[in-house]
Amino acid sequence: MMMQSLRLTRPWPEDVEAIAAAMADWETARWLTVVPYPYAEADARAFIEEAGPDEYAIRMGEGLVGMLRLGDSFGIWMAPGWQGRGIARRAALLAFTRFFAAGADGIGARYLDGNDRSAKLLDWLGFRPVERLQINSRPLGRDAPAQGLHLSRGDFEARHSIAIDTPRLRIDAVRPDDMEALHRIVTRPEVARMLLRFHPDMSVDEVTQILTDGALTPPLRLAVRHAGRVIGAVGLSAGTVPRLSYFLDPEMAGQGIGQEMVAASFAEIVARLDPPQIEADVFLDNLPSRNVLKNLGFRRSEDVAITSLGRNGPDQAALYRWRPGTIS
């Protein structure tokens, strides 16, 4: 199954039948404490009308296969036939990345005793048990024993920072022992002049101050590894319109690795963060980088003069902009 087709959206009016059908399944509804049972299409319509911004429809393609909530607490259900495929894990991973990127510190969850599937998912996400509970269950028509849990940003980040494997590369968090290799690359004159904040005479400590970002939410920085060796990095700035940046060891040029590393990183960043747009600026004499952006669906929006510490003064560059739906 291609997880690339998984999306999180708002619930739509045309989801009424899918939601009602899922809630008609006792093995799904019995673990959801607040839903009525039996569940009618009128209940689904009311739910969709009242759903807040913390309610996500989980879709494979256009079809709804589950729902996810990130508000006062975390909740999720998958429709019969879509359980046990890893979709809930991936949906939760995307939703929680956006949740923590918006500034949240943590969230609670709970599951009824016997709901082993939810228990395993919550443990995998990094939730920790905090209390035993008695919860009123509408489907069961009584109070039922449950486990309360909590997930902190730190616990989630420790387990689920971005880590990507491509046919030739491993792309993951920058580590302290990566800095010498990254310093060697960005201080090469032919690399520094294509970037903005680096120059050939920089020290390792100066480079470290720039490249020490996390690998979960912006500002983020990912190290690119080939055969166990650091050969480059991909970054995304914080801000309303984040900027994409990247560099590659010139010794690895001409093998398609630049496209491979940026495309894989960019696809995961977009899936995790769902940004409305991303920008990148590139010097006009950096044709390989301009081609990378074009292949990702970035469009040249305007020409600008920008300054690089690796150049003698301002030079001509182009601002590229990406919006959803423009990936080729």
C-alpha positions, 0 to 999 in steps of 0.5 A: 500500500502506498502511504503517499496517498494518505492525507489528513483533511477536514471531514466533508459532508459526503463522508456521512455514509462512510462514518456511519458504516464504520460506527455501525461495526460493534468492534469499532464502536465499542472502544469509542466512549462518546459515540452513540450506539446504534449509530445513524447517518443523522449522528454522522451529519451532526458530527461533521457539522460540529467538528472543530479544527482539531478533527482530522479525516484520514483518507487514502486517496479520496476515501475516508478510512478513519478519524483522528482528534487532537484537542483536549486529548488524542483519539483515533479510529480506523474503519473496518478493513483498514485496521492493522495496515500501519495507516493509523501510525502514519496518520498519527505521526503526521498529525502529531508533528503538526500539533507540536509544530504549532507550539503544543507541549503535550497531550493526554489520551486514554483507552479502555481495558482490552483495547490492545490495538490502541494500547500498542499504538499509544506506546509506539507514539511515546505515551506514558501511563499516568493514571487508572480511570473509570470512564462512562462508555455510551456504547457499553452503557456503563462505566468501564476501567481505562488507562490514562496516558500522556505524551510530551513533545520531548518523548515524541521528538526522541522517537519520531524525528524525521528519518528517511531511507532512499535507495542510496541515502540515509537522511536523519538528525544532525549529530554532534560528530557530524559537524566536522564533515559538514564544516568541511563541505560548507567551507569549500569555496565552491559550496560557500558561494552558493549558500548565504551564511557560510564562508571558507574561513569559518570555524567548526564552532561557527558552523555548528551554531548555524547547523544545530537544529532539530529534526522534527519541526522548523527550524529543522536540519537533516544530515544526508548520509551515503555509505555511512558518510555525511555528504550534505544536509537539507534544512527548513527555516521557521516562519510564516513562509519557511525557506528550503535550503540544502547543500551537497559535497561536490565530490558527490555531484553528477550522480543524481544524489542532490535530487534524490536527497532533496526530493525525499526530504521535501516530500516528508516535510510536506507530509509532516507539516502541510505548509501552505507554501515554501520558498527557496532562493538560488543564485542564477549561476547555480543551475543544478539547484535551480533544476532540483527545485523545478523538478519538485514543482517550485516556480520561479517567482521573481529575480532578486539580488542577495548576499552570500558571505562566500561572495564579494557582494550581492549577486543575482538570484531567483526566488522560487515558490512552491504551493500544494498541488505543484509537485510534478 
